[in-house]
Amino acid sequence: MKKDQIFFLKDRGVIFIDGKDAKEFLQNIVTNDINKVSNTSSCFASLLTPQGKYLFDFIIVKHKNGYFLDCEKGQADKLVDRLNTYKLNSSIEILNLSNEFEVAVINKEKFLSLEGSKDLEGNTIKYNNDTIILDPRLKDLGGRIIANLEKLTISIKDLGLKSEDPKNYYNLSYKLGIPQINTLKLQEKIFGLECNFEQLNGIDFKKGCYVGQENTARMKLKNKLRRKLFPLKSNEKLGIGSNVTFNKINIGKVLIDEPHPFALIKLFDPNFSEFKNKEILADNKKVTIITS
């Protein structure tokens, strides 16, 4: 990403959770600590099944008296439905505002040139009253802007930015090992720790209980992480469920096929170094595991 570029992420949605119980509500169900979220700090988190399997992931941003969830737009309605199942008697309102707010990304260096910015993952500032967040997963993913289109247009002009193809942004995310498209294909097939959420600052092991906490904590405590999600590079289209093999040994399975393939790969503790960054096979098609 270049300093004068901005990428409009049309496939990102925005959910707003408002009300006096909003903080407690989120704290009881998501993997990260909501106390980290303020007007100057945002966090990455996920919602898991009671067994600790992946359902949704999102960036949580303070907005007025509530919180924005920056999520995959195609999953927004399902995420709202799932959140409502936990609502019970909580005094909150859950709104899908994906048609009212835009999510865009700017270069990290551009973010750091803005007044009040800090070189910290999750650092959150205001520019023309728009919220801008240095990505809480990895700083190299740049600053995310959440705003309505009219205000965002003004900010783009003021900052001297040019809109570029978001494919360039998603290619970077893919190379860094972070899936953001077609995450539906991961649902209930992979544990939160296998999604690399610990490395992406998405799990807090010191907070209280949340949905899926028991299995997640057990995997961490007993060092039972045996598989992880990795991007795959291939010149051929891969199929979901394709077995990934190395020297005729099954080492994983393709979970996301397009536009950027990801596979759940076994971590052979002393042997993983033997096949990372080397050509392996997925249903007889040559692929390479990207380990960045």
Backbone hydrogen bonds in HBPLUS format (Angstrom, degrees):
<---DONOR---> <-ACCEPTOR-->    atom                        ^
c    i                          cat <-CA-CA->   ^        H-A-AA   ^      H-
h    n   atom  resd res      DA  || num        DHA   H-A  angle D-A-AA Bond
n    s   type  num  typ     dist DA aas  dist angle  dist       angle   num
A0005-GLN N   A0002-LYS O   3.16 MM   3  5.53 166.0  2.18 119.8 120.7     1
A0162-LYS N   A0004-ASP O   2.77 MM 158  6.12 149.7  1.86 155.4 164.5     2
A0006-ILE N   A0162-LYS O   2.91 MM 156  5.81 142.3  2.05 146.3 141.1     3
A0164-GLU N   A0006-ILE O   2.91 MM 158  6.03 156.3  1.96 161.5 164.5     4
A0007-PHE N   A0105-VAL O   2.92 MM  98  5.10 156.7  1.97 143.5 151.2     5
A0105-VAL N   A0007-PHE O   2.88 MM  98  5.10 145.9  1.99 134.2 145.4     6
A0009-LEU N   A0103-VAL O   2.90 MM  94  5.61 162.2  1.93 154.6 159.7     7
A0012-ARG N   A0009-LEU O   3.09 MM   3  5.63 153.9  2.16 121.6 121.6     8
A0073-LYS N   A0011-ASP O   2.72 MM  62  5.09 162.8  1.75 130.6 132.8     9
A0013-GLY N   A0071-CYS O   2.68 MM  58  5.24 167.2  1.69 150.1 154.7    10
A0071-CYS N   A0013-GLY O   3.01 MM  58  5.24 157.0  2.07 137.6 144.1    11
A0097-LEU N   A0014-VAL O   2.77 MM  83  5.37 139.4  1.94 152.9 166.4    12
A0015-ILE N   A0069-LEU O   3.01 MM  54  4.98 160.6  2.05 136.5 142.6    13
A0069-LEU N   A0015-ILE O   2.72 MM  54  4.98 145.8  1.83 146.3 154.6    14
A0016-PHE N   A0095-LEU O   2.78 MM  79  5.13 162.2  1.81 152.4 158.4    15
A0095-LEU N   A0016-PHE O   2.88 MM  79  5.13 167.7  1.90 151.3 155.6    16
A0017-ILE N   A0067-TYR O   2.87 MM  50  5.28 166.4  1.89 156.6 160.9    17
A0067-TYR N   A0017-ILE O   2.88 MM  50  5.28 153.4  1.95 143.6 152.5    18
A0018-ASP N   A0093-GLU O   2.93 MM  75  5.17 163.1  1.96 149.7 154.6    19
A0093-GLU N   A0018-ASP O   2.72 MM  75  5.17 145.6  1.83 145.1 150.8    20
A0022-ALA N   A0019-GLY O   3.08 MM   3  5.32 167.5  2.09 117.7 119.4    21
A0021-ASP N   A0091-SER O   3.34 MM  70  5.31 168.1  2.35 139.2 136.1    22
A0025-PHE N   A0021-ASP O   2.85 MM   4  5.89 160.8  1.88 159.2 165.6    23
A0026-LEU N   A0022-ALA O   3.10 MM   4  6.29 168.3  2.11 152.5 153.8    24
A0027-GLN N   A0023-LYS O   2.94 MM   4  6.06 162.7  1.97 151.9 157.7    25
A0028-ASN N   A0024-GLU O   3.11 MM   4  6.21 142.2  2.26 145.1 152.5    26
A0029-ILE N   A0026-LEU O   3.06 MM   3  5.43 156.1  2.12 111.2 118.5    27
A0030-VAL N   A0026-LEU O   3.06 MM   4  5.88 166.0  2.08 171.0 167.9    28
A0031-THR N   A0046-SER O   3.12 MM  15  5.56 153.0  2.19 149.4 157.3    29
A0204-ASP N   A0031-THR O   3.02 MM 173  6.34 162.9  2.05 151.7 146.1    30
A0036-LYS N   A0033-ASP O   3.04 MM   3  5.86 167.0  2.06 120.8 125.0    31
A0037-VAL N   A0034-ILE O   2.94 MM   3  5.39 158.8  1.99 114.2 120.9    32
A0038-SER N   A0041-SER O   2.81 MM   3  5.01 159.8  1.85 138.8 144.8    33
A0041-SER N   A0038-SER O   3.38 MM   3  5.01 162.4  2.41  95.6 100.7    34
A0124-THR N   A0040-THR O   2.97 MM  84  4.40 160.6  2.01 111.3 109.2    35
A0042-SER N   A0122-GLY O   2.81 MM  80  4.71 147.5  1.92 128.3 139.3    36
A0043-CYS N   A0060-ILE O   3.18 MM  17  5.38 157.5  2.23 144.8 150.5    37
A0060-ILE N   A0043-CYS O   2.73 MM  17  5.38 161.0  1.76 163.7 169.4    38
A0045-ALA N   A0058-PHE O   2.97 MM  13  5.71 163.3  1.99 172.7 176.7    39
A0058-PHE N   A0045-ALA O   2.96 MM  13  5.71 161.4  2.00 160.7 160.4    40
A0047-LEU N   A0056-PHE O   2.90 MM   9  5.24 158.3  1.95 141.1 145.7    41
A0055-LEU N   A0047-LEU O   3.13 MM   8  5.72 126.8  2.43 155.3 157.1    42
A0056-PHE N   A0047-LEU O   3.20 MM   9  5.24 160.1  2.24 143.4 147.8    43
A0049-THR N   A0053-LYS O   2.78 MM   4  5.10 149.8  1.87 140.0 150.4    44
A0052-GLY N   A0049-THR O   2.84 MM   3  5.13 164.7  1.86 116.4 120.7    45
A0192-GLY N   A0052-GLY O   3.21 MM 140  6.38 153.3  2.29 173.0 168.6    46
A0054-TYR N   A0190-ILE O   2.75 MM 136  5.77 167.0  1.76 172.8 169.8    47
A0188-GLU N   A0054-TYR O   2.79 MM 134  5.38 165.9  1.81 157.9 161.5    48
A0059-ILE N   A0070-ASP O   3.04 MM  11  5.00 154.3  2.10 132.0 138.9    49
A0070-ASP N   A0059-ILE O   2.88 MM  11  5.00 167.3  1.90 150.2 152.1    50
A0061-VAL N   A0068-PHE O   2.94 MM   7  5.01 163.5  1.97 144.5 149.1    51
A0068-PHE N   A0061-VAL O   2.72 MM   7  5.01 162.0  1.75 156.1 159.8    52
A0063-HIS N   A0066-GLY O   2.96 MM   3  5.29 176.1  1.96 129.2 128.4    53
A0066-GLY N   A0063-HIS O   2.82 MM   3  5.29 158.4  1.86 141.2 142.1    54
A0075-GLN N   A0072-GLU O   2.92 MM   3  5.43 153.0  2.00 114.6 123.5    55
A0076-ALA N   A0073-LYS O   3.12 MM   3  5.08 159.2  2.17 104.1 110.6    56
A0079-LEU N   A0075-GLN O   2.84 MM   4  6.02 152.0  1.91 156.4 165.8    57
A0080-VAL N   A0076-ALA O   2.90 MM   4  6.19 158.2  1.95 153.6 159.1    58
A0081-ASP N   A0077-ASP O   3.00 MM   4  6.29 158.1  2.05 144.9 150.7    59
A0082-ARG N   A0078-LYS O   2.95 MM   4  6.20 157.2  2.00 146.2 152.1    60
A0083-LEU N   A0079-LEU O   2.87 MM   4  6.10 162.4  1.90 154.0 158.9    61
A0084-ASN N   A0080-VAL O   2.94 MM   4  6.15 152.4  2.02 148.6 156.1    62
A0085-THR N   A0082-ARG O   3.09 MM   3  5.27 136.4  2.29  99.6 111.5    63
A0086-TYR N   A0083-LEU O   3.03 MM   3  5.44 146.7  2.15 107.9 117.5    64
A0087-LYS N   A0084-ASN O   3.22 MM   3  4.85 152.6  2.30  93.3 101.5    65
A0090-SER N   A0087-LYS O   2.87 MM   3  5.49 163.2  1.89 148.1 150.2    66
A0092-ILE N   A0090-SER O   3.01 MM   2  5.65 127.2  2.30 105.9  90.7    67
A0100-GLU N   A0097-LEU O   2.92 MM   3  5.28 159.8  1.96 114.5 121.2    68
A0101-PHE N   A0097-LEU O   3.11 MM   4  6.30 141.2  2.27 160.8 172.0    69
A0102-GLU N   A0147-ALA O   2.64 MM  45  5.44 177.3  1.65 155.2 156.0    70
A0147-ALA N   A0102-GLU O   3.13 MM  45  5.44 156.3  2.19 145.0 152.3    71
A0104-ALA N   A0145-ILE O   2.96 MM  41  5.09 153.7  2.03 141.5 149.3    72
A0145-ILE N   A0104-ALA O   2.70 MM  41  5.09 163.6  1.72 145.6 151.4    73
A0106-ILE N   A0143-GLY O   2.77 MM  37  5.13 155.8  1.82 148.3 156.8    74
A0143-GLY N   A0106-ILE O   2.90 MM  37  5.13 144.5  2.02 136.7 146.0    75
A0110-LYS N   A0107-ASN O   3.11 MM   3  5.20 120.2  2.48  97.0 111.8    76
A0111-PHE N   A0107-ASN O   3.01 MM   4  6.39 156.8  2.07 151.9 158.5    77
A0112-LEU N   A0108-LYS O   2.92 MM   4  6.23 160.1  1.96 154.0 159.1    78
A0113-SER N   A0110-LYS O   3.11 MM   3  5.13 144.9  2.24  97.9 108.4    79
A0114-LEU N   A0111-PHE O   3.03 MM   3  5.53 163.3  2.06 115.3 120.7    80
A0117-SER N   A0114-LEU O   3.20 MM   3  5.75 162.3  2.23 136.5 136.8    81
A0123-ASN N   A0120-LEU O   2.93 MM   3  5.37 161.7  1.96 138.8 138.7    82
A0122-GLY N   A0134-LEU O   2.68 MM  12  5.10 150.0  1.77 144.3 153.0    83
A0134-LEU N   A0123-ASN O   2.86 MM  11  5.31 164.5  1.89 155.5 160.2    84
A0125-ILE N   A0132-ILE O   2.95 MM   7  5.44 163.0  1.98 156.8 161.9    85
A0132-ILE N   A0125-ILE O   2.99 MM   7  5.44 165.7  2.01 153.3 154.2    86
A0127-TYR N   A0130-ASP O   2.89 MM   3  5.11 153.8  1.96 140.6 149.4    87
A0130-ASP N   A0127-TYR O   2.79 MM   3  5.11 161.8  1.82 116.0 121.2    88
A0146-ILE N   A0131-THR O   3.01 MM  15  5.55 158.1  2.06 156.0 162.5    89
A0133-ILE N   A0144-ARG O   2.78 MM  11  5.02 154.6  1.84 139.1 147.0    90
A0144-ARG N   A0133-ILE O   2.66 MM  11  5.02 157.7  1.70 146.3 148.7    91
A0135-ASP N   A0142-GLY O   2.91 MM   7  5.84 176.7  1.91 158.0 159.0    92
A0141-LEU N   A0138-LEU O   3.07 MM   3  5.76 165.2  2.09 119.6 124.3    93
A0142-GLY N   A0139-LYS O   2.95 MM   3  5.70 163.3  1.98 124.1 127.0    94
A0152-LEU N   A0148-ASN O   2.94 MM   4  6.07 158.5  1.98 157.5 164.5    95
A0153-THR N   A0149-LEU O   2.89 MM   4  6.00 149.7  1.98 147.1 154.0    96
A0154-ILE N   A0150-GLU O   3.37 MM   4  6.69 149.3  2.48 139.8 146.6    97
A0155-SER N   A0151-LYS O   3.10 MM   4  6.42 159.4  2.14 148.7 153.9    98
A0156-ILE N   A0152-LEU O   2.91 MM   4  6.14 157.0  1.96 151.5 157.6    99
A0157-LYS N   A0153-THR O   3.19 MM   4  6.41 156.6  2.25 141.8 147.2   100
A0158-ASP N   A0154-ILE O   2.96 MM   4  6.23 162.7  1.99 151.7 156.8   101
A0159-LEU N   A0155-SER O   2.88 MM   4  6.01 150.9  1.96 150.1 157.4   102
A0161-LEU N   A0156-ILE O   3.05 MM   5  5.21 171.5  2.06 151.4 153.2   103
A0160-GLY N   A0157-LYS O   3.25 MM   3  5.17 152.7  2.33  98.6 106.7   104
A0168-ASN N   A0165-ASP O   3.15 MM   3  6.12 156.8  2.21 127.5 130.0   105
A0169-TYR N   A0166-PRO O   3.00 MM   3  5.13 120.7  2.37  99.0 113.5   106
A0170-TYR N   A0166-PRO O   2.99 MM   4  6.36 163.5  2.02 157.4 161.4   107
A0171-ASN N   A0167-LYS O   2.80 MM   4  5.95 143.7  1.93 144.7 154.6   108
A0172-LEU N   A0168-ASN O   3.27 MM   4  6.47 149.5  2.37 135.9 142.8   109
A0172-LEU N   A0169-TYR O   3.11 MM   3  5.22 119.8  2.49  96.6 110.9   110
A0173-SER N   A0169-TYR O   3.01 MM   4  6.36 161.0  2.04 151.2 156.4   111
A0174-TYR N   A0170-TYR O   2.91 MM   4  6.00 156.7  1.96 142.3 148.5   112
A0175-LYS N   A0171-ASN O   3.02 MM   4  6.23 159.5  2.06 144.9 149.9   113
A0176-LEU N   A0172-LEU O   2.99 MM   4  6.23 139.9  2.15 146.0 157.3   114
A0178-ILE N   A0173-SER O   2.90 MM   5  5.30 168.3  1.91 151.5 150.0   115
A0177-GLY N   A0174-TYR O   2.93 MM   3  5.04 155.4  1.99 103.9 111.4   116
A0185-LYS N   A0182-ASN O   3.17 MM   3  5.97 159.4  2.21 118.5 122.2   117
A0186-LEU N   A0183-THR O   2.89 MM   3  5.37 164.0  1.92 116.2 121.5   118
A0187-GLN N   A0184-LEU O   3.15 MM   3  5.41 152.0  2.23 106.9 114.9   119
A0189-LYS N   A0186-LEU O   3.02 MM   3  5.48 159.9  2.06 139.6 136.5   120
A0194-GLU N   A0191-PHE O   2.98 MM   3  5.12 122.8  2.32  99.6 114.8   121
A0195-CYS N   A0192-GLY O   3.08 MM   3  5.17 142.7  2.23  98.8 109.8   122
A0196-ASN N   A0193-LEU O   3.11 MM   3  5.33 157.2  2.16 110.2 113.2   123
A0229-LEU N   A0194-GLU O   2.85 MM  35  5.94 141.1  2.00 172.9 165.9   124
A0200-LEU N   A0196-ASN O   3.07 MM   4  6.30 136.3  2.27 143.5 156.4   125
A0202-GLY N   A0197-PHE O   2.69 MM   5  4.79 161.6  1.73 166.5 159.8   126
A0201-ASN N   A0198-GLU O   3.25 MM   3  5.34 151.5  2.33 111.3 110.5   127
A0213-GLN N   A0210-TYR O   3.05 MM   3  5.26 159.6  2.09 134.4 131.4   128
A0216-THR N   A0212-GLY O   3.27 MM   4  6.34 161.2  2.31 150.6 156.1   129
A0217-ALA N   A0213-GLN O   2.82 MM   4  5.90 167.4  1.84 158.1 160.7   130
A0218-ARG N   A0214-GLU O   3.03 MM   4  6.18 153.5  2.10 143.1 150.9   131
A0219-MET N   A0215-ASN O   2.93 MM   4  6.13 161.5  1.97 150.8 154.7   132
A0220-LYS N   A0216-THR O   3.14 MM   4  6.38 154.4  2.20 144.6 151.5   133
A0221-LEU N   A0217-ALA O   2.81 MM   4  5.96 170.5  1.82 155.0 157.9   134
A0222-LYS N   A0218-ARG O   2.94 MM   4  5.90 166.5  1.96 151.6 155.1   135
A0224-LYS N   A0219-MET O   2.86 MM   5  4.73 160.7  1.89 139.1 144.9   136
A0223-ASN N   A0220-LYS O   3.29 MM   3  5.12 160.3  2.33  99.4 104.7   137
A0267-LEU N   A0226-ARG O   2.71 MM  41  5.36 168.3  1.73 148.6 147.3   138
A0228-LYS N   A0265-ILE O   2.92 MM  37  5.44 152.8  2.00 146.1 151.9   139
A0265-ILE N   A0228-LYS O   2.80 MM  37  5.44 168.8  1.82 156.4 152.4   140
A0230-PHE N   A0263-ALA O   2.89 MM  33  5.51 164.2  1.91 158.0 162.1   141
A0263-ALA N   A0230-PHE O   2.84 MM  33  5.51 161.8  1.88 161.7 165.6   142
A0290-ILE N   A0231-PRO O   2.95 MM  59  5.48 175.5  1.95 154.7 155.8   143
A0232-LEU N   A0261-PRO O   2.97 MM  29  5.50 163.2  2.00 137.3 137.8   144
A0233-LYS N   A0288-THR O   2.80 MM  55  5.03 158.4  1.84 146.9 154.3   145
A0288-THR N   A0233-LYS O   2.85 MM  55  5.03 142.5  1.99 137.7 149.2   146
A0242-SER N   A0239-GLY O   3.09 MM   3  5.53 155.3  2.15 135.4 134.8   147
A0241-GLY N   A0254-VAL O   2.78 MM  13  5.08 168.8  1.79 144.3 146.8   148
A0254-VAL N   A0242-SER O   2.92 MM  12  5.26 158.4  1.97 148.1 155.2   149
A0244-VAL N   A0252-GLY O   2.87 MM   8  4.86 174.4  1.88 124.7 125.1   150
A0251-ILE N   A0244-VAL O   2.73 MM   7  5.65 160.5  1.77 154.3 161.0   151
A0245-THR N   A0281-LEU O   2.72 MM  36  5.22 159.1  1.77 149.0 156.5   152
A0281-LEU N   A0245-THR O   3.04 MM  36  5.22 176.2  2.05 156.2 157.2   153
A0246-PHE N   A0249-ILE O   2.88 MM   3  5.18 151.6  1.96 140.7 148.0   154
A0249-ILE N   A0246-PHE O   2.90 MM   3  5.18 157.6  1.95 110.7 118.2   155
A0266-LYS N   A0251-ILE O   2.66 MM  15  5.26 172.6  1.66 163.0 164.6   156
A0253-LYS N   A0264-LEU O   3.05 MM  11  5.46 145.4  2.17 136.4 146.3   157
A0264-LEU N   A0253-LYS O   2.88 MM  11  5.46 151.4  1.96 161.7 157.1   158
A0255-LEU N   A0262-PHE O   2.92 MM   7  5.92 158.2  1.97 144.9 152.2   159
A0256-ILE N   A0262-PHE O   3.16 MM   6  5.03 173.8  2.17 140.8 141.9   160
A0262-PHE N   A0256-ILE O   2.96 MM   6  5.03 149.2  2.05 129.5 136.3   161
A0271-ASN N   A0268-PHE O   2.61 MM   3  5.01 109.2  2.11 111.0 132.1   162
A0272-PHE N   A0268-PHE O   2.67 MM   4  4.86 136.7  1.85 163.6 151.8   163
A0274-GLU N   A0271-ASN O   2.80 MM   3  5.34 151.7  1.87 115.8 125.3   164
A0275-PHE N   A0272-PHE O   3.14 MM   3  5.88 147.4  2.25 117.8 124.2   165
A0276-LYS N   A0272-PHE O   3.19 MM   4  6.32 142.8  2.33 157.0 167.8   166
A0278-LYS N   A0275-PHE O   3.21 MM   3  5.21 152.2  2.29 126.4 121.9   167
A0280-ILE N   A0287-VAL O   2.71 MM   7  5.31 165.1  1.73 157.2 162.7   168
A0287-VAL N   A0280-ILE O   2.84 MM   7  5.31 163.2  1.87 141.6 144.5   169
A0282-ALA N   A0285-LYS O   2.87 MM   3  5.13 146.9  1.98 137.3 148.1   170
A0285-LYS N   A0282-ALA O   3.13 MM   3  5.13 153.1  2.20 102.1 110.4   171
